Amino acid sequence: MGRRLPMLLAMALVVVATAAMGVVTRDASASAIMLVFGIAAVLVAASAPAPAYRPPDDDRKSDGPDADMLLDALDDPVVVIAGTRVVRANRAARALLGDHIAGEDVRLAIRHPAAAERLLQVSPDDGMIELVGLGARDQHWAMRVKTAGEHRLIHLSDRTASAAADRIRVDFVANASHELRTPLASLLGFIETLREGAGEEPAIRDRFLGVMNDEARRMERLVGDLMSLSRIEAEKFRIPETPVDLAHLGRDVCRELSAAGGPRAADLTLDVTEPAQVLGDRIQLSQLLHNLIGNAMKYGRAGTPVTITVAPDGEAMVRIAVADQGDGIPPEHLPRLTERFYRVDPGRSRAVGGTGLGLAIVKHIVERHRGRLRIDSAVGEGTTVTALIPAAVRP
């Protein structure tokens, strides 16, 4: 019965095709010949013995080096256990847990209380658990256990980067809320004091209004930086393609800062070497220069030069370097300077009007332009921040 149904269907198709040919060609003899040969072909095919399926040698092996090769090809650590003993571990698992784990009790191989508790359960196939501190103190792993016959498969996936991103988001929201709440509380306090009668004294009123203006400006700068950071992050996957002359842009920014008439406007020194053409976002590159020069003017010693250098760096890059002669930054702070709201000296930073987002914005602008950022500093001598931006391809 298993082979009769396909045979009958095939014969029916032959009859239908023959009839259709007769209608189209109007040749009865040709249609009859086609019908006979078609039915004969179906009968011959049906009478031929079906070849027996013989799986390849590799498929017939239930164990052997091929299983190890497949496991080793996985990037995530995978451990196979029978009972509580490790019977197989791929390369990634041995790199994480050690080469000695084969044949060992899995609770000794994966030394983590949460893992031991899960593996002692009769049926542990109920989702994922997180292991913190496995391999290194700050590493996060997601562990899943699946049962396959007499064996259980333990899969570990690295969630360290995801956990770090979650922590950064939480810290960012907390810091942003704090930075906005502080000037807002100051504003509300002064407004309440003025309403209670302090505003009748001209000197007190002017002093309070001056403080309120400063706090409002601080909130304005912070909100502006938050919006800039959000826009830059939203565009980070779109590579800018507009030609920008960094030499001209450097002159424009220095001219603008000098015209503002700040106390350190006369300390700006511009050193430009042309050509300095890049493909970029002019507004963001201008913001990069403003942030770097503004930091150098704030934290450099008064009367010392702030040197801005724009020049080709080899054939592939254009270098923007801003150097000050300030107090410098201790080396332990350098790796964290581009974190949002990170400050070496929070009191001094707030006193000079810093939002804690300037270098974070610079880092994201450089990353969007597929460049590199480097910060060099020596305590007592000063700091140099260098941004390398890919040069525009010249014909």
SEMARKOL-115120 format. One record per residue (C-alpha): residue in one letter; z, x, y. Coordinates in pm, whole numbers, plus 32768, in hexadecimal, padded with zeros to 4 digits. Example, Ala and Ser with C-alpha at 12.3 -4.5 7.8 and 13.67 -1.06 7.14 Angstrom:
SEMARKOL-115120
a830C84CE7E3E/s82CA85577F96/
This chain:
SEMARKOL-115120
m800080008000/g804C812480E5/r7EDF819780E4/r7E2E804280B9/l7E7A7FC28217/p7DE280EC82D1/m7CB280DC81E7/l7C787F6A822E/l7C9A7FA583A2/a7B9D80C18392/m7AA37FE882D1/a7ACD7ED083D0/l7A847FC284EA/v794880368436/v78CF7ECC840F/v79127E7C857D/a78627FBA85F2/t77357F6F8512/a77187E0D8594/a77287E8786F9/m76167F8586B2/g753B7E70861D/v75627D9A8754/v75097EBA8839/t73E87F568771/r73697E1586C4/d731D7EF38592/a73AC7E4C8457/s734C7F678364/a73F380738433/s752B7F9F8452/a75367F6982D6/i751680DD8292/m762D812B838A/l770C802382E8/v76DA80B38189/f7719821A81F2/g784881B782C2/i78EE80F981A4/a789F821480B3/a793E8313819A/v7A7B824181B4/l7A92821C8039/v7A5D83917FFE/a7B6683E880FE/a7C5782ED8066/s7C2583717F03/a7C6484DC7F66/p7DC8854D7F1C/a7E99857D8055/p7F0286E78087/a8071871D804D/y81308786818A/r81C288DC8169/p829A89498287/p826C8AA9830B/d83568BB18288/d84138BC083D4/d84568A4683CE/r84DF8A52826B/k85E98B4E82CC/s87318AAD832C/d87C98BF48398/g87588D4F83F4/p86F28E288517/d86178D1B85B8/a87458C418605/d87ED8D6D86AA/m86B38DB48773/l86A78C4C87F0/l88158C538855/d87EE8DA58900/a86CD8D1B89CC/l87BD8C2A8A78/d884E8C9F8BC3/d89918BD98B95/p8AA28C4B8AA2/v8A968B8C8958/v8B928BAE883C/v8B768B0C86E1/i8CBA8AD48623/a8D168A5B84C8/g8E7489CE84CE/t8F128AB485CE/r8E528BF1856F/v8D2F8C79863A/v8C018C978556/r8AFD8CE28660/a8AF48D3E87D1/n89BF8D8288A1/r898E8EAE8983/a8A108DFD8ABA/a8B4D8D938A04/r8B8E8EF48984/a8B5C8F7E8AE3/l8C5D8E878B6B/l8D5E8E868A52/g8D238FD489A5/d8C61904F8875/h8D9590308797/i8DA18EB28792/a8CCF8E848654/g8DBB8E0E853F/e8EDB8DE78634/d8FA28CAB8674/v8EEF8BF88791/r903A8BC4884A/l905D8D3E885F/a8EEE8D6E88B6/i8EFD8C7389D6/r90508CC38A69/h908C8B928B3F/p91968A838B12/a90AA89648B66/a8FA889E58A6C/a90AB8A088957/e912888A68993/r8FCB88168982/l8F6A88DA8848/l909E8860878E/q903186F787BA/v8F9F864E8687/s8E7485C38746/p8E41868F8885/d8CE6860588D9/d8D6085478A0A/g8CCB85EE8B37/m8CFA872F8BF8/i8E3187EE8C5B/e8E4888FD8D64/l8ED38A568D17/v8F478B1A8E46/g8F898C8E8E24/l8EC78CCC8CE4/g8E248E248CF9/a8E9B8E5D8E5F/r8FA98DC08F35/d8EB88D08901B/q8DBA8C9C8F13/h8D8A8B2C8EBD/w8CF08AC08D70/a8C9889668CEB/m8CDB894D8B72/r8C3D88498A8F/v8C7888268917/k8B86877C8826/t8BAE874186B1/a8A8B878B85C4/g8AEC874E845C/e8BFD884183F7/h8BC98914852D/r8C1B88E5869A/l8B51897487B9/i8C0189E688F7/h8B2789FD8A2E/l8BA28AA78B6D/s8AEB8A838CB7/d8B428B4F8DEC/r8BAF8A738F10/t8C368B8A8FEC/a8B288B6690F6/s8B4889EB90F6/a8CC38A019117/a8C9F8AFA9235/a8BAB8A1192E6/d8C9B88EE92BC/r8DB689C0934A/i8CDF8A299474/r8C8A88BD94BE/v8DF8885694AF/d8E62897B958B/f8D4989309680/v8DB187C496AD/a8F1F882796D2/n8ED3893B97CF/a8DE088669897/s8EDF874E98A9/h8FEB8841991E/e8F0B88E59A20/l8EAC87929AB3/r900A87029AA1/t90AC881F9B67/p8FEA87F79CB0/l8FEB867D9C86/a916786799C6F/s917A87549DA5/l909686689E65/l915B85359E03/g92A185DC9E62/f922B863D9FBE/i919484E49FF9/e92E084419F9E/t939E8530A083/l92B584E6A1A7/r92E08372A172/e94588397A183/g94488415A2E8/a93FD8589A2D2/g92A98542A36D/e934A84FAA4BD/e9387866FA4F3/p9239870EA553/a928D8865A4C4/i930487D8A377/r91DE86E9A368/d90E18801A3A3/r918688E0A29E/f918C87CBA19B/l9024876BA1E2/g8FBC88D7A1BC/v906188ECA065/m8FC787A0A000/n8E70881BA06A/d8E9C89599F9B/e8F0788939E66/a8DE5879E9E8F/r8CF088C39EAC/r8D89895C9D75/m8D4F88199CB5/e8BEC880B9D3C/r8BA5896D9CC0/l8C3D89219B6E/v8B7687DF9B40/g8A3B88959BB0/d8A7489AD9AB3/l8ABA88B3999D/m897587FC99E8/s88B4894699F7/l894289B398A8/s88E78863980E/r877E8878988F/i875189DE9817/e87D6898A96BB/a86F2885A96A8/e85C2893896F1/k86258A65961F/f85128A2C951C/r83FE8A0F9623/i83888B6C967C/p832C8B7E97F1/e81C08BCE9834/t81AC8BE099B2/p815B8D399A49/v82808DB69B1B/d82888EFA9BE4/l83EF8F729BC3/a83BB90739CD8/h83658F619DD4/l84788E819D4B/g857A8F999D72/r85148FCA9EDE/d852A8E539F20/v86888E369E8A/c870E8F679F47/r86758EE5A08B/e87198D93A053/l88708E29A00B/s88588F12A139/a87F58DF0A21B/a892A8D2EA1A7/g89FA8E2DA267/g8B108E5DA168/p8C0D8F75A18A/r8B50904BA08E/a89EC8FFAA0F5/a89C09158A184/d8A2191F8A035/l88E991809F7B/t87F692919F12/l86AD92329E6D/d85E5932A9D9C/v849992969D2A/t838393339C5E/e8243926E9C2F/p81A391D89B67/a82BB90F89AE6/q81FC8FC89A6A/v82928EE39961/l824D8D8A98D4/g837B8CBE9932/d84298BA499E8/r84408C0C9B55/i85688B279BA3/q86338BA59A7E/l85E18D139AC1/s864A8CDF9C2B/q87918C4A9BAD/l87BF8D799ACA/l879D8E659BF3/h88828D919CCE/n89908D8D9BC0/l89808F029B78/i89768F6A9CE7/g8A838E6B9D40/n8B6E8EF69C36/a8B32905B9CAE/m8B7E8FF49E15/k8CBC8F3C9DAD/y8D5190449CC8/g8CCB91869D61/r8D9E923D9E63/a8D4F91E69FCE/g8C6F92E2A078/t8BDF936B9F31/p8A7193319EDA/v89F3921E9DF7/t88B692AE9D60/i87A591CA9CDB/t869592719C0E/v855491C59B9E/a846592A59ADF/p838D92B899A5/d844A932A986F/g833A93C09796/e820092F19768/a82A091BF96CD/m83C9916997AC/v843491459916/r859591B1996C/i867C91009A60/a87BC91C49A9A/v88D691719B8D/a89E3927B9BBE/d8B26926E9C85/q8C3993689CCE/g8D64928E9C83/d8E9992AC9BAA/g8DCF92949A69/i8E1C91CD9930/p8EF392459809/p8E1E927096CD/e8ED991669603/h8E5B905996F4/l8CEA90BA96F0/p8C848FFB95B1/r8D0D8EB3963C/l8C8D8EBD97A1/t8B6C8DCF975A/e8C4E8CC596BF/r8C728B89978C/f8DA68B8B986B/y8E148CE197F3/r8EB68DAA9909/v8F478F08990A/d902E8EAC9A2B/p903F8D2D9A4F/g91048D369B93/r90188E259C41/s8EE68D6E9BBE/r8F588C219C4A/a8FC18CC59D92/v8E5F8D489DCE/g8DC08BFD9D6B/g8D518C4A9C08/t8D138B2B9B15/g8D1E8BFA99D5/l8BBA8B95997D/g8AE88C959A3B/l8AAD8D8F9922/a8A8E8C79981E/i896E8BED98EB/v88D58D4A9909/k88E98D7B978F/h883A8C2F9749/i87298C789848/v86E88DCD97AA/e86E18D33964D/r85EC8C2696BB/h85058D38973F/r852B8DF195EF/g85D28F16969F/r870D8FE79670/l884E9001973A/r892E9134974D/i8A769167980B/d8AF992C79849/s8C3F930898FD/a8D3A941E993B/v8E9893D599BA/g8EBB94549B1E/e8D47949C9B45/g8C8E93509B38/t8BAE92719A6A/t8A3892619A26/v8996912A9994/t8834915A990E/a873F904A98AA/l85FE90AC97F6/i84E88FA6980E/p83A08FC4974D/a828590319832/a81548F58985B/v802F8FCE9785/r7F3D90819868/p7DC7907F9815/
